[in-house]
Amino acid sequence: MKLNLLRHGAPTELPKLLIVHGLFGSARNWGAIAKRLSDSREVICVDMRNHGESPWADTHGYEDLAADLAEVVAQEGGRLDVLGHSMGGKAAMLLALQHPGLVSRVLVADIAPVAYAHSQTHLIEAMRAMRLSQIKTRAEADAELARRVSTPSVRAFLLQSLDLRSNPARWRLNLDVLEREMDRITGWPEVEGKFEGPALFLSGALSDYVQTSHRPAIKALFPEAKFARLPNAGHWLHAEAPRPFEATARMWFA
């Protein structure tokens, strides 16, 4: 699986930084933060399988995602720093656990190595229900999506994956596979081994994705794990508090 990559900056003495987006996201979502972090190193953002400009596949488990990332890291020379949010955070964790030699430091943004009960299938249903043949502009797309998604910030995020240049408009998301694999996406595979390297679990203070009760599971897999919270930020902490998020990442990967 050859993933689509967006590069920022140039190689330096610091390890390259690999940024891995969450469900329904893309490499482009991280462009502003990646560009700022690239003042000291090369930053590589990936489109995960079934997202963005990367190929589509019939499976979307974390074993698949970690294997895709391992190929990227290997082709980049190995031992990258890795930052992953939500689904991308789980993929980054499994990459570090299964291929510790490929990862220098890891930052996991607002997710834990546990199975979650929530599902994002309702958003897939909302995207699939849009009358794409009638949409020509971003404003029309937002109005159409608002029939089923009331939160403006969620609509804005999802619409970043809508290709309006296509005729008709199309989603840069493999909605059928993501829906079918949702239990694997919200879940967490059985995994052995530990990542003994530096690991920061950064969560939003207003989010309930990483709870105190999750810390034993995290420490069992990442014995050197450290924990931090960004105030006034929820699950989308990098979008809700981009400057504090950037500052934390900069310090962690220095």
N, C-alpha and C positions, 0 to 999 in steps of 0.2 A: 504494500500500500504506500504509494508515493504521495505524501501529504503536500498540500500547497503551503508555501512559506512566504511570509513578508519579513524583510530584513530592514533593520534600522542601525545606523552607525557602522563602525568598522572594528575589526578585531584589535584588541589591546592585550596587555599582560593579564588582565582579569579574564576569568572564564566567560564564555558566551552565556547569555541568559535566554532560556527557552520559556516562553509564556504560553500557557495552555488554557483556552477559554472554556466556559461552561456550556450547558445544554442550551441550544438555540442561538449560541453566540458565534463568533468568528474571529479570525485574526484581526480584522479591521476594527473590531470593538475596542481593542487595546492600543490603537495607534498612538493616541496622545501620550499615554503613560510610557509606552515603549520608546517613543521618540525622545522624551525627556530623559529616560534612563540610559539612552544610547550615547549620552555625552561622555561616558567613561568606559563603555564596552559595546560589543555588538549584541543586539537584541533580536531574537528570532521569534516571531509569533506564528503559530500554526493554525490552519483550518483542520479540525479533526475530521475523521471520516464522516460522511453523511452530513457535513456542514460546509458552508462557504463554497470555495472552489476546489475542494478536495474530492476524490472519487467517492462514489456511493458503494456500499457493501450490504450484504444481507444480514450481518451480525453487528452488534454494538455493545458487547460486554467489555468489562474493564481489562480482561485478558487481551482482547483485540486492541484496545486503545493503548495499553502499555506497550504492546509489541510494535505498534505503529510508531510510538514515540522513541522506542529503543532504536529503530531504524534511522530516525532523524538524528538522534544523538551520535550514533555510530558514524554516520556520513559526515557529521560536523567535527569529528575527531575525538569524541568521547569526553567525559567528565565536564558536563555543563551544569550550571546552576539552573534550577527549574522552579517556576512559579505557576501554580495551577489554582483556578477558582472553581468551586462547586464540582460538577462532573469532571472538569479538568484537574481539580485538586485530587480527586480519587484516582484518576489516571496517573497523575504525577506520583502519588503515594505508591501505587502498585509498581510503577517503573522503578522507583527507588528500592522497593523491597525485593523485586525480582532481578534487578540489574544494578546493585549498589555501586559497582565500579564505574557506571556511566554518569552518576550524579554526585556533584560536589556538595551543594547545599540545596535545601528545598524549602519553599514557602508555600503552605497550604492555606488558601483563603476560604474561610467560612464553610468548612465541611469536615466531617470526621469519618474514620474508617468503620462505619456502621451502616446498617440498612435503615432506610427511612420509610415511614408509612405513607407520606404524601405522594401524589402523582401529578405530573404536569400534562396529563392527557387532555385536560379541558382546554389547554392552550392550543394543542394540536387540532382539536375539534374546531376551535375558533378560527385558526388559520385555514383549515380545509374548507370551512363554510363560506369563506370570502368569495365573492363573485369576481374573480380576477379578470375575466374578459371585459368587464365594465370599468376597470380601473386604469387611469392614465397618469395620475399625479399622486404625490405623497399625501396631500390633503384628502383626496378621495379614498386612498387606502386606509388612512387613519379613521375616517368616518365609517368606512365599512367594517373595520375591525372593532370599532367602538360598540357595534351591535352586541358583541359578546364579551369584550374585555373593557372594563370600566376604568382601569387605572392608566392614566396617560403615560407614565414612565414605562410601564410594561409594554404598552403598544409601541412606544418609540423604540424600545429595545428589539422587539420582534420584527418591526418593519425594517430594521437594518439588514435583515436577511431576505427582503423582498426585492427581486430584480425587476425594476420598472422599465428597464431598457428592452427587456424581452417582450415579444408580442405573441400571445398575451403575457402579462406579468406572471412571474413564476417565483416560487420559494426556492432559495438556495439551501434547502433542508430536505432530507429524505424522510418526510413525515410518516410514511407507512412503516418503515423500519424502526424509527424512533418510537412510534406508538407500540409496535409489537415488542420491542425490547425494553419498554419502560420499567418493568420489574427489575431488570438487570441494571438499569441506569440508576434507579433509586436504591438498589441493593448494594451489597459488598461481597466479593467472593471470599471463600475460605483460602487463606494464604498462610504459608509458613515463612519463617525467617524474620530478620530484623534489619532495619537501616540504622547503622550506628553513627551516621554522620549528623551534622547540624540540621535541625528541622524546626521551623517556626510555624505554629498554628495560629493564624491571625483571623480573628472573627469580628463581626460587627456587634457592638454592644446591644443593639436593638434586635438582633437576630437570635433565633433559638436553635439554629442548626448545630452549633457546637456547645454542648452543655457540660457542666462539671462532671456529670455521671459518665461522660464519654472519655474522660482523661485516663482511666485505667486501660481501656482498649488502645488508646493512642500510645501510651507509654510502653505497652507490651510490644508494640511494633516499632516504635521510635523512642528508644530509651533516653535519647538526648533531647527530646522535644521540649520546646519552650512555648509559652502561651502569651498572647497579647490580644487586647481588644481596642477597636477604634470607637471612640464615643460618637454618639449621634449618627451611627451608620447601621444599616440593616444587612441583609444577605448580599446585596449588590454594593458592597463596601467600596470597591474601587471606583464605582460610578457616583456613589453618594458622598464619598469623602476622598476624591482623587489625590489631592495634595498630601494629606496625612498618609494615605496609602503609599504613595510614591516615596515619601520620606522614610517610612518604615522599611519598604523594600530596599531602598538605597542603603540604609544602615545595615540591614541584614546581610546583603550580598557584597558589602564593601570588602 
